[in-house]
């Protein structure tokens, strides 16, 4: 859609321009005008006028080698100097007055007009121009008192090239909810006949990067109505009352252009819960109160539909989210497998692809990615193709771009010692082998020991076959065992531990704690919630809600659960030591192997690379995907 911008400059800007013009005029134009009025005569004429006592004032300019003088009527003359020892006495005898300001006093009337009258006329003209512009923009002569509180919302008008629902993929449920708004803006009479009314406000909630802003623009594009866009932080000003004034101005403009859509991004900046503490943010609360009044006051907002986006819905004020204001909440979640595939296809239209690219495989590998991350994956693949000198993007480019987004670029200058590569190889094969020997584990897609810029010295990628919405207790325990498989392999082969399992330890502990405190998978605590999660769309900060004694028991059970799965991983690897050595040797040699290669070796009866169990690899930080 086409944005209509209203450039507005502060008042001081115009006065500075006027002042500069006047200064240039006085310093350049005035001397030039004065010089143009001087009549040049010869020295003989000057001597005759002196003898006839016709000179009024005289100025001798030694540095310029000239004499400037006036007659009795004030006309200014100029002549060159000649060697004359009696010049001063002759001028004195003629009755001439000696002066140093003849040019400035050449024409008093002209000097008065240029110095006083002209500046006043220019300032009055500029003031009238600014006053008319402010009245026109603000809607009346009283608008100057609210000049600092005008809304700076971006206005998008009707455009055939705007964003449509077809440009937004992977959010079918959200589009279905919002399509009703589009239909209402097109055919309001159909709803009025039955007595139905559209929600005044629609709140889009979800993690960052899922397309909330794009959905709002798509609604405006489909409805083909004006679209006002503004961020919540733009309402908050240093001066109390300016935010409320901006809200009033925004809704005044929206009502003038109704039917239209008003979109407020990151509304939690002004819509946070109000508290009773003294010394609170009065400006933010006044802005929120004005927004509440505009949405559900005495005056109807006919034809004005408000969309807002946030990833912190739990922090919003209850008065803002109640029916009558934001009547409808539309979740914009992370896309599922089908949604990821559709999003990849939408973004892939912008690049040149080779034939036969399997978007389904790419979507499975990008499990948990948001729409913005998927767009970044496609762009990284295109950049990789350019670096390789190709004019099209291949399947390998897309797969590598997923690894770039997840673990960073390959560190080509990072050189591991043989011992380190051996440790990293056994570590990663430990993860993969434990995962392969357990039921209900995601298949291994890729294993690599190439260091990445994220700090990982290698990683094992597992890819789910389809959508996975629920996980059983057995699956969670198997995942913990897989996470401990890397350390278990190190201990089994080298009889020591390295720092490479730090990320594994963190993930295993976090998962075990969640099983006990949030998922009710502890026999002692049964279905008692011991932990609460805040900001679920921003990482989910957890906080315990129990006594100190209970926290001690939680810690004991977490340690017991992780130890149990660690021993389980050790037993799996010890029983399959031969395959562990074969796979580690193969990974050491190849540095990167696919899941198919891994399974072929694991299921084969022949022993390969038996002479190379001394060459292996593991990693500084494991990423199980």
C-alpha positions in Angstrom: 0.0 0.0 0.0 1.1 3.6 -0.6 2.1 5.6 2.4 1.0 9.2 2.5 3.6 11.2 4.4 2.9 14.6 5.9 6.3 16.4 6.3 6.0 18.9 9.1 8.8 21.1 10.2 9.0 23.0 13.6 8.3 26.7 13.7 11.9 27.5 14.6 13.0 26.0 11.3 11.2 28.8 9.3 12.4 31.6 11.5 16.0 30.4 11.2 15.7 30.5 7.4 14.3 34.0 7.5 17.1 35.2 9.8 19.7 33.7 7.6 18.2 35.4 4.5 18.2 38.8 6.3 21.8 38.4 7.5 22.9 37.6 3.9 20.9 40.5 2.6 22.5 43.0 5.1 26.1 41.7 4.6 25.9 41.3 0.8 23.1 43.2 -0.8 23.2 46.4 1.3 26.9 47.3 0.5 26.3 46.5 -3.2 23.2 48.7 -3.4 25.1 51.5 -1.6 28.0 51.2 -4.0 25.7 51.3 -7.0 24.5 54.8 -5.8 28.0 56.4 -5.8 28.8 58.7 -8.8 32.5 58.6 -9.9 34.1 61.9 -10.9 37.7 63.1 -11.8 40.0 64.8 -9.3 39.6 68.2 -11.1 35.9 68.2 -10.4 36.6 67.4 -6.8 39.0 70.4 -6.6 36.5 72.7 -8.2 33.7 71.7 -5.8 36.1 72.2 -2.9 37.0 75.7 -4.0 33.3 76.6 -4.6 32.5 75.3 -1.1 30.0 72.7 -2.5 31.3 69.7 -0.5 29.2 68.6 2.4 31.0 65.6 3.9 34.2 63.9 2.9 35.9 60.6 3.7 39.5 59.9 2.7 40.2 56.2 2.3 44.0 55.8 2.3 43.9 52.0 2.0 41.7 52.1 -1.1 43.4 55.2 -2.5 40.1 57.0 -3.0 38.1 59.9 -1.7 34.3 59.7 -1.1 32.4 62.9 -0.6 28.9 64.4 -0.8 27.5 67.6 -2.0 25.3 69.9 0.0 22.2 67.8 -1.1 23.6 64.5 0.0 24.6 63.0 -3.4 27.6 60.7 -3.0 30.7 61.0 -5.2 34.0 59.1 -5.5 37.3 60.1 -7.0 40.9 58.7 -7.0 43.6 60.3 -4.8 46.4 62.4 -6.2 49.6 63.6 -4.6 48.4 66.8 -2.8 50.1 68.0 0.4 47.5 70.8 0.9 44.5 68.5 0.6 43.5 68.5 4.2 43.9 72.3 4.6 42.0 72.9 1.4 39.1 70.7 2.5 39.1 72.4 5.9 38.9 75.9 4.3 36.0 74.8 2.1 33.9 74.0 5.2 33.6 70.2 4.5 32.8 67.9 7.4 35.1 64.9 7.8 33.2 61.6 8.3 33.7 57.7 8.2 30.1 56.6 7.4 29.2 58.3 4.2 28.1 55.1 2.4 25.9 53.9 5.3 24.2 57.3 5.5 23.9 57.8 1.8 20.1 57.3 1.7 18.4 57.3 5.1 15.0 56.4 3.7 16.3 53.4 1.8 18.3 52.3 4.8 15.2 52.5 7.0 13.1 50.5 4.6 15.6 47.7 4.1 16.7 47.5 7.8 13.3 47.8 9.6 10.3 47.6 7.3 11.4 44.6 5.2 12.2 42.3 8.1 8.9 43.0 9.8 7.0 42.3 6.6 8.8 39.0 6.1 8.2 37.9 9.6 4.5 38.7 9.5 4.1 36.8 6.2 5.9 33.7 7.5 3.8 33.8 10.7 0.5 34.0 8.7 1.6 31.1 6.4 2.5 28.9 9.4 -0.8 29.7 11.2 -2.9 28.8 8.2 -1.0 25.5 7.7 -1.4 24.5 11.3 -5.1 25.4 11.3 -5.6 23.4 8.1 -3.7 20.3 9.4 -5.2 20.3 12.9 -8.8 21.1 11.8 -9.5 24.5 13.4 -8.1 27.6 14.9 -7.8 26.1 18.4 -5.5 23.4 17.1 -2.3 25.4 17.8 -2.7 24.7 21.5 -2.3 21.0 20.7 0.5 21.4 18.1 2.9 19.2 20.2 0.3 16.5 20.6 -0.4 15.7 17.0 -0.4 12.1 16.0 2.4 11.0 13.8 0.6 7.9 12.5 1.6 6.5 9.1 -1.4 6.6 6.8 -1.7 4.0 4.0 -4.4 4.7 1.4 -6.0 2.5 -1.2 -3.5 0.7 -3.4 -3.8 -2.2 -5.9 -0.2 -3.3 -5.0 -0.8 -3.8 -1.3 -0.4 -6.8 0.9 -3.2 -9.4 0.6 -4.1 -12.6 2.5 -2.5 -14.5 -0.3 0.9 -13.0 0.7 0.4 -14.3 4.3 0.8 -18.1 4.7 0.8 -20.5 7.6 -1.9 -18.6 9.6 -5.1 -20.0 8.2 -7.1 -19.7 11.5 -6.0 -16.1 12.0 -6.9 -15.2 8.4 -10.3 -16.9 8.8 -11.0 -14.7 11.9 -9.9 -11.5 10.2 -11.7 -12.2 6.9 -15.0 -11.5 8.7 -13.7 -8.0 9.3 -13.0 -7.5 5.7 -16.5 -8.8 4.7 -18.0 -6.3 7.2 -16.1 -3.4 5.8 -17.4 -4.4 2.3 -21.0 -5.2 3.2 -22.0 -3.6 6.5 -25.7 -3.7 5.7 -25.7 -7.5 5.7 -24.7 -7.5 9.4 -26.9 -4.6 10.4 -30.0 -6.3 9.1 -29.7 -9.1 11.6 -28.6 -6.8 14.3 -25.0 -8.0 14.5 -22.1 -5.6 15.1 -18.4 -6.1 14.5 -15.9 -6.2 17.3 -14.5 -2.7 18.1 -11.1 -4.1 18.7 -9.1 -7.2 17.7 -6.0 -8.1 19.6 -3.3 -10.1 17.7 -1.1 -12.1 20.2 1.8 -14.4 19.5 5.5 -14.8 19.5 7.8 -12.3 17.7 8.2 -12.9 14.0 4.9 -14.7 13.4 3.4 -12.0 11.1 1.0 -10.0 13.3 1.9 -6.7 11.6 1.7 -8.3 8.1 -1.8 -9.7 8.9 -3.0 -6.2 9.9 -1.8 -4.8 6.6 -3.4 -7.7 4.7 -6.7 -6.9 6.3 -6.4 -3.3 5.1 -5.3 -4.5 1.7 -8.2 -6.8 1.3 -10.7 -4.3 2.6 -9.2 -1.6 0.4 -9.7 1.1 3.1 -7.3 3.6 4.7 -4.9 2.1 7.2 -3.5 4.1 10.1 -0.3 2.5 11.6 1.3 3.6 14.9 3.5 2.0 17.5 2.5 2.1 21.2 5.7 3.7 22.2 5.1 6.7 19.9 2.2 7.9 22.2 4.4 8.2 25.3 5.9 11.7 25.6 8.0 13.5 28.2 5.3 16.1 28.8 2.2 14.9 30.6 -0.9 15.1 28.4 0.8 14.9 25.0 0.1 11.1 24.7 -3.6 11.6 25.3 -3.6 14.4 22.8 -2.0 12.1 20.2 -4.7 9.5 20.9 -7.5 12.1 20.3 -5.9 13.3 17.1 -5.4 9.8 15.8 -9.1 8.9 16.3 -10.2 12.3 14.9 -8.4 11.5 11.7 -9.7 8.0 11.6 -13.3 9.1 12.0 -12.8 11.6 9.1 -11.7 8.7 6.8 -14.1 6.0 8.1 -14.5 3.2 7.2 -10.8 2.6 8.1 -8.5 0.5 10.2 -6.3 1.7 13.1 -3.4 -0.5 13.9 -1.4 -0.1 17.1 1.7 -2.2 17.3 3.2 -3.2 20.6 0.2 -1.9 22.5 1.6 -3.1 25.8 3.8 0.0 25.8 0.7 2.1 26.8 -1.7 -0.6 27.8 0.0 -2.2 30.8 -1.9 -2.8 34.0 -2.5 0.2 36.2 -1.4 0.0 39.8 -2.2 2.1 42.9 1.3 3.0 43.7 2.1 6.6 44.1 4.6 8.2 41.7 3.5 6.0 38.8 3.8 7.0 35.2 1.0 9.5 34.9 1.7 10.2 31.3 1.2 6.5 30.4 -1.9 6.2 32.5 -3.5 9.3 30.9 -2.7 7.9 27.5 -4.3 4.6 28.4 -7.4 6.3 29.9 -7.8 8.4 26.7 -7.6 5.2 24.6 -10.2 3.5 26.7 -12.5 6.5 26.3 -12.0 6.6 22.5 -12.8 2.9 22.2 -15.8 2.8 24.3 -17.0 6.3 25.2 -20.3 8.1 24.6 -19.4 8.7 20.9 -19.7 5.8 18.5 -16.6 4.9 16.4 -18.7 4.0 13.4 -16.6 2.4 10.7 -13.4 2.5 12.7 -11.9 -0.9 13.5 -8.9 -1.1 15.8 -6.3 -3.8 15.5 -3.5 -4.2 18.0 -0.5 -6.5 18.3 1.4 -7.6 21.3 3.5 -10.6 22.6 2.8 -9.8 26.2 -1.0 -10.2 26.5 -0.8 -11.0 30.2 0.5 -7.6 31.0 -2.4 -5.6 29.5 -4.9 -3.8 31.6 -8.2 -5.7 32.2 -10.2 -2.6 31.2 -8.5 -2.7 27.8 -9.1 -6.4 27.0 -12.7 -6.6 28.2 -15.6 -7.1 25.8 -16.6 -3.8 24.3 -13.1 -2.7 23.7 -10.9 -5.6 22.4 -13.7 -8.1 21.9 -11.7 -10.7 20.1 -8.3 -12.2 20.6 -6.7 -13.8 17.6 -3.7 -16.1 18.4 -0.9 -15.9 15.8 1.2 -18.9 16.7 4.3 -20.5 15.3 3.4 -22.3 12.0 3.0 -26.1 11.9 4.6 -28.3 9.3 2.1 -27.5 6.6 2.2 -23.8 7.5 6.0 -23.7 7.3 5.9 -25.4 3.9 3.4 -22.7 2.6 5.5 -19.9 4.0 8.6 -21.2 2.4 6.8 -21.4 -1.0 5.6 -17.8 -0.6 9.1 -16.5 0.0 10.6 -18.8 -2.6 8.5 -17.0 -5.3 11.0 -14.1 -5.0 14.1 -16.1 -5.9 15.2 -18.4 -8.7 15.0 -22.1 -7.7 16.2 -25.3 -9.4 13.6 -27.8 -10.2 12.7 -30.5 -7.7 13.3 -28.6 -4.4 11.5 -30.5 -1.6 9.9 -27.9 0.6 8.4 -30.5 2.8 11.8 -31.7 3.8 13.0 -28.1 4.4 9.9 -27.5 6.5 10.6 -30.6 8.7 14.1 -29.5 9.3 13.0 -26.0 10.3 10.8 -27.2 13.1 9.8 -24.4 15.5 10.8 -21.6 13.1 8.7 -18.5 12.9 7.6 -16.8 9.6 10.4 -14.2 9.9 13.0 -17.0 10.5 11.7 -18.9 7.4 12.0 -15.7 5.3 15.6 -15.4 6.6 16.3 -19.0 5.7 15.2 -18.4 2.1 17.3 -15.2 1.9 20.4 -16.9 3.3 20.0 -19.7 0.7 19.9 -17.1 -2.1 23.0 -15.4 -0.7 24.8 -18.7 -0.6 23.9 -19.4 -4.2 25.4 -15.9 -5.2 28.6 -16.6 -3.3 28.9 -20.0 -5.2 28.5 -18.2 -8.5 25.2 -19.8 -9.4 22.0 -18.2 -10.7 19.6 -20.4 -8.9 19.1 -21.8 -5.4 19.4 -25.6 -4.7 18.1 -27.9 -2.1 21.5 -28.0 -0.5 21.5 -24.2 -0.2 18.2 -24.2 1.7 19.4 -27.0 4.0 22.7 -25.2 4.8 20.8 -22.0 5.4 18.8 -23.7 8.1 22.0 -24.7 9.9 23.3 -21.1 9.5 20.2 -19.7 11.2 20.3 -22.4 13.9 24.0 -22.7 14.7 25.7 -19.9 12.6 28.2 -20.0 9.8 31.0 -22.5 9.6 34.2 -21.4 11.2 36.7 -22.2 8.5 39.7 -20.9 10.5 38.9 -23.0 13.6 41.4 -25.9 13.7 40.8 -28.6 16.3 43.6 -30.9 17.5 43.3 -34.6 16.8 42.3 -35.3 20.4 39.6 -32.6 20.3 38.2 -33.9 17.1 38.2 -37.4 18.6 36.2 -36.2 21.6 33.7 -34.2 19.5 33.1 -37.2 17.2 32.4 -39.6 20.0 30.2 -36.9 21.7 28.0 -36.4 18.7 27.8 -40.1 17.8 26.8 -40.7 21.5 23.8 -38.4 21.0 22.8 -40.1 17.7 23.3 -43.6 18.9 21.3 -43.2 22.1 18.5 -41.6 20.0 18.5 -44.4 17.4 18.4 -47.2 20.0 15.3 -45.7 21.8 11.6 -45.8 20.8 9.6 -42.7 20.0 12.8 -40.6 19.2 13.0 -38.3 16.1 15.2 -39.8 13.3 18.7 -38.4 12.9 19.0 -36.1 9.9 22.6 -35.0 10.1 25.7 -35.2 12.2 28.6 -32.8 11.8 31.7 -31.9 13.7 32.4 -28.7 11.8 32.7 -25.7 14.3 30.1 -23.0 14.0 30.1 -19.3 14.8 27.6 -19.9 17.6 30.3 -21.6 19.6 29.2 -25.2 18.8 32.0 -27.5 17.8 29.4 -29.9 16.3 25.8 -30.9 16.5 23.4 -33.7 15.9 20.2 -32.8 14.0 17.0 -34.7 14.5 13.9 -34.1 12.4 10.4 -35.1 13.4 8.4 -36.9 10.6 5.3 -34.8 11.2 3.5 -32.5 13.6 4.1 -33.2 17.2 1.8 -31.5 19.7 2.0 -33.8 22.7 4.9 -35.6 24.4 4.5 -38.5 26.7 6.5 -39.0 29.9 8.5 -41.8 28.1 9.3 -39.5 25.2 10.6 -36.8 27.6 12.7 -39.3 29.5 14.2 -40.5 26.2 15.0 -37.0 25.2 16.9 -36.5 28.5 18.8 -39.7 27.8 19.7 -38.5 24.3 21.0 -35.2 25.8 23.2 -37.1 28.2 24.5 -39.4 25.5 27.3 -37.1 24.5 28.8 -37.0 28.0 28.2 -40.7 28.4 30.2 -41.5 25.3 33.1 -39.3 26.5 33.2 -41.1 29.9 32.9 -44.5 28.3 35.8 -44.0 25.8 38.1 -41.5 27.4 37.2 -42.1 31.1 36.9 -38.3 31.6 34.6 -35.4 30.9 35.0 -32.2 28.8 33.3 -28.8 28.7 31.5 -29.8 25.6 28.3 -30.9 27.4 27.4 -27.6 29.0 24.5 -27.0 26.7 23.3 -30.6 27.0 23.4 -30.3 30.8 21.3 -27.1 30.7 18.7 -28.5 28.4 18.4 -31.8 30.3 18.0 -30.1 33.7 15.4 -27.6 32.4 13.4 -30.5 30.8 13.6 -32.6 34.0 12.5 -29.7 36.2 9.5 -28.9 33.9 8.4 -32.6 34.1 8.3 -32.4 37.9 7.0 -28.8 38.5 4.7 -28.2 35.5 3.8 -31.4 33.8 2.8 -33.3 37.0 5.0 -36.3 36.2 6.2 -36.9 39.8 4.4 -39.4 41.9 5.2 -37.5 45.1 3.7 -34.1 43.9 1.0 -35.6 41.7 -0.9 -32.9 39.8 0.2 -29.9 41.9 1.5 -26.9 40.0 4.8 -25.9 41.6 6.0 -23.5 38.9 4.4 -20.7 36.9 5.5 -19.4 33.5 5.4 -15.7 32.6 5.8 -14.1 29.2 5.0 -17.4 27.4 5.6 -15.7 24.0 9.0 -14.3 25.0 10.9 -17.3 26.2 8.7 -18.2 29.2 10.4 -17.2 32.4 9.6 -19.7 35.1 9.3 -19.0 38.8 8.7 -21.5 41.6 5.6 -21.1 43.7 6.3 -23.4 46.7 8.0 -23.5 50.1 11.7 -23.9 50.6 11.3 -27.5 51.8 9.4 -28.4 48.6 12.1 -26.7 46.5 14.7 -29.0 48.2 12.6 -32.0 47.3 12.2 -30.8 43.7 16.0 -30.4 43.4 16.5 -34.0 44.7 14.0 -35.5 42.2 15.5 -33.5 39.3 18.9 -34.8 40.1 17.6 -38.4 40.4 15.7 -38.2 37.1 18.8 -36.9 35.2 21.1 -39.4 36.8 18.7 -42.3 35.9 18.7 -41.3 32.2 22.4 -40.8 32.2 22.9 -44.3 33.4 20.5 -45.5 30.8 22.6 -43.8 28.0 25.8 -45.3 29.4 24.2 -48.8 29.2 23.0 -48.3 25.6 26.5 -47.1 24.5 28.3 -49.8 26.4 26.2 -52.5 24.8 26.8 -51.0 21.3 30.5 -50.1 21.7 31.6 -51.6 18.4 29.1 -49.4 16.4 30.1 -46.4 18.5 33.7 -46.8 17.4 32.8 -47.4 13.8 30.6 -44.4 13.5 33.0 -42.1 15.4 35.8 -43.1 13.0 33.6 -42.5 10.0 32.5 -39.1 11.3 36.1 -38.2 12.1 37.1 -38.9 8.5 34.0 -37.3 6.7 33.4 -34.5 9.3 29.7 -34.4 8.2 27.4 -37.4 7.6 23.7 -37.7 6.8 21.2 -39.6 8.7 21.0 -42.2 5.9 24.7 -42.8 6.1 24.4 -43.1 9.9 21.6 -45.7 9.7 23.3 -47.7 7.0 26.4 -48.1 9.2 24.4 -48.8 12.3 22.3 -51.5 10.6 25.2 -53.1 8.7 26.9 -56.3 10.0 30.4 -55.5 8.5 32.9 -53.5 10.5 34.3 -50.5 8.7 37.2 -48.3 9.6 38.2 -50.5 12.5 41.7 -49.1 12.3 40.6 -45.5 13.0 38.9 -45.4 16.5 41.7 -43.0 17.4 40.4 -40.2 15.2 37.2 -38.7 16.4 35.2 -35.6 17.3 32.7 -34.1 19.8 31.6 -30.6 20.4 31.7 -27.7 22.6 27.9 -27.2 22.6 25.3 -29.7 21.5 22.2 -28.6 19.6 19.6 -31.2 19.2 17.1 -30.0 16.7 
